[in-house]
Amino acid sequence: MNKKQITILGSTGSIGTQALEVIAENSELFEVFVLTANNQVDLLIAQARKFNPEMVVIGNDLHYKHLKESLADLPIKVFAGEEAIAQVAGMETPDIVLTAMVGYSGLKPTINAVKAGKRIALANKETLVVAGNLICELVATHKAEIIPVDSEHSAIFQCLTGEYSNPIEKIILTASGGPFRTTSINELKSVTKAQALKHPNWEMGAKITIDSATMMNKGLEVIEAKWLFGLSAEQIEVIVHPQSIVHSLVQFTDGSLKAQLGLPDMKLPIQYAFTYPDRLQTNFPRFDFLQYPQLTFEKPDLERFRNLALAYSALKRGGNMPCALNAANEVVVDAFLREKIGFLQMSDIIEKLMQKAHFIENPTLEDYIETDKIAREVTQSLI
């Protein structure tokens, strides 16, 4: 396999740091072309000194001077600002663009990478949640390639390899259930930020960890799956699997099921997105059935975890509704992390926003941008 140059959008987050571990462990196959971050400038500096990319970009302009001075002895180009991140995402040089930015901020850079016809290792599910129809049209027009990095969508992608002519009856996305899988609705009223940030199986950033605790993360994955695999809402099922060993399943029209299993480790789907269709020899820990004598599965409780039901509702409505849902969720998660609202209030506010949102059946990019802006403003007013 020829050595591949990789741009990492969001190199200081959970996915970005693990991607750099994959690159370091396979330095004969991969090299870093661009690293970007939003605020974690010191970690970005350390990464740049270790991997010596062509350029680095810090999203927050306030950190530009510190970043520039800290890398002055190296031949690394230094830029700042959201527009610079979007521009480097569309450069011709890299073979792969890993989009690991958090939330709506990943939309414009991903669009630019698609227009450049790149292989996109997609870890920013919000891009397809917000503007799935637009992204799919651009992918077809510019002959780009999207390889999912989320463990569940990577699992579906792997199960479908070699099966592309065989129709899917449904897919089953597994969910860990998060830290509150068995917590009563009365207890959920008083859970704290610290409790919500303790995920039982995965090490993730704060935003996605809260999304997992509310099951909004699974709701966003349902919407993402619709666009990745060309499915209807009725073809996407969610099941709670506390052990997080079965990462997801595909059921075909003959009734057979294929599943992808493994220990919870994001480095495997990251590496697979970099090397597809090849697989590399790794020293990752191996799953042992004898260590897991029971794998259990449960139906998700949509009364305690209403965000999953709200995501299905947005998907079925279509148009700009998933964009509004995502914007509202980003605002309420931030408010919860700042301890301005309670755990269950997040769902209450998202539902109210969806009731108020102006529906657009066939939105343009400008419509998506305006929907995001207004949804955030209205959600803030509801808080």
Summary of the structure (lengths in Angstrom):
residues: 383
radius of gyration: 20.2
end to end distance: 52.0
largest distance: 61.8
contacts: 1317
relative contact order: 0.11
helix: 49%
strand: 16%
